[in-house]
Amino acid sequence: MADTHQRASVNGHPAPLGRDELANLLTTHIGQGRPSGPAQPHPLPEQPAPPAAPGPAVVPRLADLPGGLPVGWDVIEDLQIKVSQQLSTRDPDRTLTEDDRRALARSLATSTVAEWGALYAQGNAPLTAEQEAIIGTAVFDAMYRGGRLQSLLDQEGVEDLMVDGTRAFVEYFDKPRRTIERVADTHDELIAWVNRMAGLSGHGERALTQASPMVGFRMPDGSRVTASMLTSRPSVVIRKHRIRQHGMAELVRWGSINPLLERFLIACVHARMNILVVGDMGAGKTSLLRALGREIPEAERLVTLESDRELYLDEPGLKPGPVTFAFEARSSNGERTGDNRLAGEVTLSDMFATALRYNATRVIVGEVRSTEIVPMLQSMSAGGSGSMCTMHVRRPHAIISRLVQLCTEAGMVSEAAHHLIASSIDVVIYLTYLDETGQGGRKHRFVSHIYEVQDVVGEGGRPTTSELFAPIGTERRALYRNMPSFIDDLERTGQFHRTWLTDNPHGAWGPALQTVSPR
């Protein structure tokens, strides 16, 4: 085995390994049990190259809206009405499948735009075939996609789209924010867009009105929408989910984890550790949770509970997964019942009792924000081994305090909360988010800390935790610090071996993060 002491050192630690070097040093003992003599090196099995990240829908992109269309948006709306009328005539009873209905709508949009283009050319310069295709796509987008905002959502690298009244701000992962001066002609048009998208997404009960001035739902492409009329102008924030099917290999490629952390976390999933993923807003918690969920063995049964569907673990992945039931909360219509409950509302806490009756071997909660923390921890503590959830925490040292806060808000006393946390959670993963786009860089999301929560209450009555991975020196990403007490459980899965930690403390992180000094 390679002698790590012969490598150059950085801050008293061996220099970071490249991924090829790590592959030569990591050893596997799958199906062999514990070795009787010195461990013999075996290269880490080669993983297939991850598929290229899928782009937006394979339709011609609009030029940057507004102003990129060869005609005004009012023309698009008129054409969309005509196509909708033709569609209703051709399929009055909606007997077509949704895919066939959309294919028919696209065909009708093409023919309708061609007919309109012939009339348009009588008093104007004729449109090119490319311009007609752009208009046809805009008509289809107005019916089934994001309408006037779709071209912005289709741009490469978009993460968030924020609309304030009639103006929009586009945030990218690799460049500074961009301002679009007009994406709606009036505030009423923006509100109408919100309600139409809620209907397209199957959330017809969610509408932005004076009675319900806040609403959240997902768009047909999975993007998460939050809208409000409580701001000075109607506002909308869209969080785009660029990838649904990604797994741990993609997180390695993106630099969120390294190959050692990849193998460690996969082993934690197979060893049925209860995992809590935490970090600040936008740190990539859902992406990591989704990737971990795709490592759950096929033979298991999984229930996911979410306020808005973002995990998509019930959809077929790149490899077979467990039988999955995806529960989604339901918003109220704004009215109240006789006991002062919001009519029609179903919360995460409400869904827990039903979800547990599905005899799931694991429960995943997309994000715990409130009182649902108690049934989540109780589920973990009472036998829900291998369950997972995410939680918003600004700093690594505040994880336990945040858990206790949510438990006490749900009516528990602090002492009981400490014992419940200690008996429920095994592993906490903290993601760090660095935004350097304003300095000419890009956004970085990476695992910086991994903690073990031990089933014992320590000094001050708080759960005892130990750092398994944490930053060292100038390296801000997670490096190996301490051996987990459950290392035997990891080895029994056949997915991990302890020598990978002791012989490769840097875990093959690439070069240190490229930070750009302020200008």
Order of alpha helices (4+ residues) and beta strands (2+ residues): beta-beta-alpha-alpha-alpha-alpha-alpha-beta-beta-beta-alpha-beta-beta-beta-alpha-alpha-beta-alpha-beta-beta-alpha-beta-alpha-beta-alpha-alpha-beta-beta-beta-beta-alpha-alpha
